[in-house]
Amino acid sequence: LEDRPRYEAKVAEGIAGLPEDRLTVMTYEQLVADPCGACETLYRKLDLGDYEPVRQAIAADAEKRRDYRAQGREPSPAWRGRIDSEWAAVFERYGYQRS
């Protein structure tokens, strides 16, 4: 539990001052909800050029994976409480609702 907040602090330190067109943050949920739209957003925010030449390839790949469902399970209530407490800043940074 201690590693993630330290990691996030180092990332924040390393990216401080970068221009907006050099870094953007996207959540996993944004990517899986709309892969094509998310990639188009990345192209626009990072000024990667015309998205149209890759749109079809990304759409085809997203279609191939459309039935994928991540597997996992929720942590126990005790762990969930610790995660919510110790990772509060991480959740806030990325806009996640805590339980």
C-alpha positions in Angstrom: 0.0 0.0 0.0 2.9 2.3 0.6 4.3 2.0 -2.9 1.5 3.6 -4.9 1.5 7.0 -3.1 5.3 7.1 -3.4 5.1 6.2 -7.1 2.5 8.9 -7.7 4.7 11.5 -5.9 7.7 10.7 -8.0 5.6 10.8 -11.2 4.1 14.2 -10.2 7.6 15.5 -9.5 8.9 14.2 -12.8 6.1 15.7 -14.9 5.9 19.0 -13.2 6.1 21.8 -15.7 5.5 19.7 -18.8 3.5 21.4 -21.4 -0.1 20.1 -21.8 0.6 18.7 -25.2 3.4 16.4 -23.8 1.4 14.5 -21.2 -2.2 13.6 -20.6 -3.9 11.2 -18.1 -6.6 8.8 -18.9 -8.2 6.2 -16.7 -8.6 2.6 -17.6 -12.3 3.1 -17.4 -12.2 5.8 -20.0 -10.2 3.7 -22.3 -12.4 0.6 -22.1 -15.7 2.5 -22.3 -14.8 4.1 -25.6 -11.4 3.0 -27.0 -11.8 4.9 -30.3 -12.9 8.1 -28.6 -10.2 7.8 -26.0 -7.5 7.4 -28.6 -8.9 10.3 -30.6 -8.7 12.4 -27.4 -5.1 11.4 -26.9 -4.3 12.4 -30.5 -5.9 15.8 -30.0 -4.5 16.5 -26.6 -1.0 15.4 -27.5 -1.0 17.0 -30.9 -0.2 13.7 -32.6 -1.6 14.7 -36.0 -4.5 13.4 -38.0 -6.4 10.7 -36.2 -8.3 9.6 -39.3 -5.5 7.4 -40.8 -5.5 5.2 -37.7 -9.2 5.3 -36.7 -10.2 2.2 -38.7 -7.3 0.1 -37.2 -8.2 1.1 -33.7 -11.9 0.5 -34.3 -11.1 -3.0 -35.7 -8.9 -3.8 -32.7 -11.5 -2.5 -30.2 -14.2 -4.7 -32.0 -11.9 -7.7 -31.7 -11.7 -7.2 -27.9 -15.3 -6.0 -27.3 -16.2 -9.1 -25.3 -13.2 -9.0 -23.0 -14.1 -8.6 -19.3 -11.4 -7.9 -16.7 -11.3 -10.5 -14.0 -10.7 -9.8 -10.4 -12.4 -9.4 -7.1 -12.9 -6.7 -4.6 -10.6 -6.6 -1.6 -12.1 -7.5 1.8 -13.8 -4.6 3.7 -10.7 -4.3 6.0 -8.4 -3.9 3.0 -10.9 -1.6 1.2 -10.8 0.7 4.2 -7.0 0.8 4.2 -6.9 1.4 0.5 -9.4 4.2 0.7 -7.5 5.8 3.5 -3.9 5.4 2.4 -4.6 6.1 -1.3 -7.0 9.0 -0.8 -4.7 11.4 -2.7 -4.4 8.9 -5.6 -8.2 8.5 -5.9 -8.6 12.3 -5.8 -6.0 12.9 -8.4 -7.7 10.6 -10.9 -11.3 11.5 -10.0 -12.2 8.1 -8.5 -15.0 7.9 -6.0 -14.0 6.2 -2.8 -16.2 3.7 -1.1 
